[in-house]
Amino acid sequence: MTLEKINSSLKNANLPLIEYEILEAESADGHPIGGRLWTHKFSNSKNDYYDRGAMRFPDTPPMQPVMRLFRELKLENVMIPYIPTIDDNINFFNNNIKTNTQVAAAADMGEFDPFRTWTRGLTGTAKDMYYAQIGPFRKALVENFEKGWRMLMKYDAYSTRGFMTIKGSDGVGTYSTKVVDYLETFGAGSGMYDQALSEAVLQSLDFDYPDDVNWWTIQGGSAVIAEAMAKNIDTTRIHNGKRVTGLWPAIKWTFPLGTGVISLNPFPPTMPIVKGVVSSIPWGAFRMVDTSWCNLSWDFQTAARCLNYDPSTKVGIKFKERWWETLDPPQKGDVSNTDRPTRVVVYPSYGIDGTDATILVSYTWAQDALRVGSFAGNEEKEKIMLKVILKDLADMRGMDEDDLSELLVSYDIWPWYSYENAVGAFAYFGPGQFSTIFTNSTKPAVMGRLHFAGEATSVWNGCV
Ligand SMILES: Cc1cc2nc3c(=O)[nH]c(=O)nc-3n(C[C@H](O)[C@H](O)[C@H](O)COP(=O)(O)OP(=O)(O)OC[C@H]3O[C@@H](n4cnc5c(N)ncnc54)[C@H](O)[C@@H]3O)c2cc1C
């Protein structure tokens, strides 16, 4: 429910209205609204864009608030199917190319190492072996979330890697480190299995609920969601270019105790004194907010400092034509995975068979993202990174690298850990963090005047 609607209900009930102002660090001529809902447009042509942040929304039970929001914002006519899998999708590992169908056919014949890695101990497909370990938790959470949560928290101190190598699921046993490396390569970013088992289980449910579900993406990009939300509030209350740099409890002029917010722009600083603050600043960016006068508990400070965020880097390329849809077989939607630096290619589910040819050419997480992201920032470095990505693509699709380079029009690279207003892509907690420090970050502080909201305060991290 939007604040305007809350206010209209309060008005009907003759209760005092909630006054609010939104302070947003991004300037009006930068990326004024949306935060991590950020669509990069190469031009104004209908499908000439890609999403730097959120881009796909499965209709799973954890995503129901998002589905409700879409309905409330009347976005049904711009919700278009996101294509999560096609049979002919290409996978490219260890210099071997296999389609999904070929991988499945090999598994049916008892061949579980289709990419010839010679990893010993593979007894199923990468996904089957992984789900054999996390399956009991997934099942328990689906059957009864509270009961499943208690079961999950018993193992929260484990990393995904630690659980699979040291404890193992009942009836499955443990896997060798080499097998776990293999599973991580096929199913996650490099190093992601060092984070919490519980996070891996929850994220698997975010995006892969047991039943078949519809997946959606928004025509025009996810920025459309933020734009629709802004239409539901009084936009004069959004103050761009207002970076919150500190929070001070104010004892003057307000009773009971208020919380002051200071913003540096415009200079000289202004310090509005308000009755309460709801901060949805991601924890990485919140580190730069001076809270030294707020008497925040040690536990809170530990949570705000330590809760882990996953790095992610996205590289979008605008080509002259949708070459991936002219291949034999054509690639329309879905993602290709590879162990090369590119890691994941997301073929657009929008503009299929059209002329706008923009593609999310590399989507990386964890250490893979930090490494690709290190090459962002100046043309010389970016050239090196682009060459690698184009070679990966050409090799993956059996194309000539120079021919592919000829088709390149422009590109965009977005390393989320280097962006000062997010400092990380999304929360992806480390071992033990859910059961120990997470709840400290969701409690109000400064005598109930300072509250925290946003993605990292939900158990469904990484979702809108
Ligand atoms: C690469 C990537 C892929 C994703 N994919 C998906 C997906 O497919 N599906 C899905 O559901 N979710 C996805 N997500 C997650 C989703 O985008 C986020 O969970 C969600 O957008 C977070 O919303 P938020 O309001 O909590 O934070 P944000 O959107 O980050 O908003 C925080 C706001 O605070 C502002 N700010 C920061 N510091 C200050 C300051 N000091 N003062 C004032 N303002 C400040 C920022 O500019 C920003 O506008 C993805 C995220 C990323 C990064």
PDBQT file of the ligand as one rigid body, heavy atoms in Angstrom, charges set to zero:
ROOT
HETATM    1  C1  LIG A 501      22.422  -7.088 -10.571  1.00  0.00    +0.000 C 
HETATM    2  C2  LIG A 501      21.122  -7.235  -9.846  1.00  0.00    +0.000 A 
HETATM    3  C3  LIG A 501      20.185  -8.136 -10.305  1.00  0.00    +0.000 A 
HETATM    4  C4  LIG A 501      18.975  -8.278  -9.635  1.00  0.00    +0.000 A 
HETATM    5  N1  LIG A 501      18.039  -9.117 -10.156  1.00  0.00    +0.000 NA
HETATM    6  C5  LIG A 501      16.812  -9.180  -9.587  1.00  0.00    +0.000 A 
HETATM    7  C6  LIG A 501      15.765  -9.870 -10.229  1.00  0.00    +0.000 A 
HETATM    8  O1  LIG A 501      15.940 -10.375 -11.344  1.00  0.00    +0.000 OA
HETATM    9  N2  LIG A 501      14.559  -9.941  -9.591  1.00  0.00    +0.000 N 
HETATM   10  C7  LIG A 501      14.334  -9.335  -8.394  1.00  0.00    +0.000 A 
HETATM   11  O2  LIG A 501      13.220  -9.426  -7.853  1.00  0.00    +0.000 OA
HETATM   12  N3  LIG A 501      15.320  -8.612  -7.781  1.00  0.00    +0.000 NA
HETATM   13  C8  LIG A 501      16.534  -8.522  -8.357  1.00  0.00    +0.000 A 
HETATM   14  N4  LIG A 501      17.513  -7.749  -7.793  1.00  0.00    +0.000 N 
HETATM   15  C9  LIG A 501      17.280  -7.179  -6.465  1.00  0.00    +0.000 C 
HETATM   16  C10 LIG A 501      16.460  -5.890  -6.490  1.00  0.00    +0.000 C 
HETATM   17  O3  LIG A 501      16.906  -5.030  -7.505  1.00  0.00    +0.000 OA
HETATM   18  C11 LIG A 501      16.659  -5.183  -5.153  1.00  0.00    +0.000 C 
HETATM   19  O4  LIG A 501      16.390  -6.092  -4.116  1.00  0.00    +0.000 OA
HETATM   20  C12 LIG A 501      15.723  -4.001  -4.960  1.00  0.00    +0.000 C 
HETATM   21  O5  LIG A 501      15.668  -3.202  -6.094  1.00  0.00    +0.000 OA
HETATM   22  C13 LIG A 501      16.247  -3.222  -3.755  1.00  0.00    +0.000 C 
HETATM   23  O6  LIG A 501      15.381  -2.148  -3.450  1.00  0.00    +0.000 OA
HETATM   24  P1  LIG A 501      15.723  -1.229  -2.192  1.00  0.00    +0.000 P 
HETATM   25  O7  LIG A 501      14.710  -0.159  -2.190  1.00  0.00    +0.000 OA
HETATM   26  O8  LIG A 501      15.901  -2.046  -0.976  1.00  0.00    +0.000 OA
HETATM   27  O9  LIG A 501      17.184  -0.638  -2.479  1.00  0.00    +0.000 OA
HETATM   28  P2  LIG A 501      17.675   0.302  -3.667  1.00  0.00    +0.000 P 
HETATM   29  O10 LIG A 501      16.872   0.071  -4.891  1.00  0.00    +0.000 OA
HETATM   30  O11 LIG A 501      19.152   0.112  -3.763  1.00  0.00    +0.000 OA
HETATM   31  O12 LIG A 501      17.335   1.768  -3.145  1.00  0.00    +0.000 OA
HETATM   32  C14 LIG A 501      18.154   2.450  -2.251  1.00  0.00    +0.000 C 
HETATM   33  C15 LIG A 501      18.098   3.930  -2.621  1.00  0.00    +0.000 C 
HETATM   34  O13 LIG A 501      18.856   4.655  -1.644  1.00  0.00    +0.000 OA
HETATM   35  C16 LIG A 501      19.609   5.644  -2.324  1.00  0.00    +0.000 C 
HETATM   36  N5  LIG A 501      20.740   6.005  -1.447  1.00  0.00    +0.000 N 
HETATM   37  C17 LIG A 501      21.862   5.302  -1.187  1.00  0.00    +0.000 A 
HETATM   38  N6  LIG A 501      22.632   5.953  -0.289  1.00  0.00    +0.000 NA
HETATM   39  C18 LIG A 501      21.951   7.074   0.037  1.00  0.00    +0.000 A 
HETATM   40  C19 LIG A 501      22.207   8.155   0.933  1.00  0.00    +0.000 A 
HETATM   41  N7  LIG A 501      23.297   8.195   1.680  1.00  0.00    +0.000 N 
HETATM   42  N8  LIG A 501      21.288   9.151   1.019  1.00  0.00    +0.000 NA
HETATM   43  C20 LIG A 501      20.159   9.139   0.275  1.00  0.00    +0.000 A 
HETATM   44  N9  LIG A 501      19.870   8.151  -0.586  1.00  0.00    +0.000 NA
HETATM   45  C21 LIG A 501      20.743   7.124  -0.698  1.00  0.00    +0.000 A 
HETATM   46  C22 LIG A 501      20.025   4.982  -3.617  1.00  0.00    +0.000 C 
HETATM   47  O14 LIG A 501      20.418   5.923  -4.603  1.00  0.00    +0.000 OA
HETATM   48  C23 LIG A 501      18.744   4.229  -3.975  1.00  0.00    +0.000 C 
HETATM   49  O15 LIG A 501      17.873   5.016  -4.752  1.00  0.00    +0.000 OA
HETATM   50  C24 LIG A 501      18.714  -7.540  -8.461  1.00  0.00    +0.000 A 
HETATM   51  C25 LIG A 501      19.657  -6.618  -8.003  1.00  0.00    +0.000 A 
HETATM   52  C26 LIG A 501      20.842  -6.448  -8.703  1.00  0.00    +0.000 A 
HETATM   53  C27 LIG A 501      21.813  -5.400  -8.246  1.00  0.00    +0.000 C 
ENDROOT
TORSDOF 0
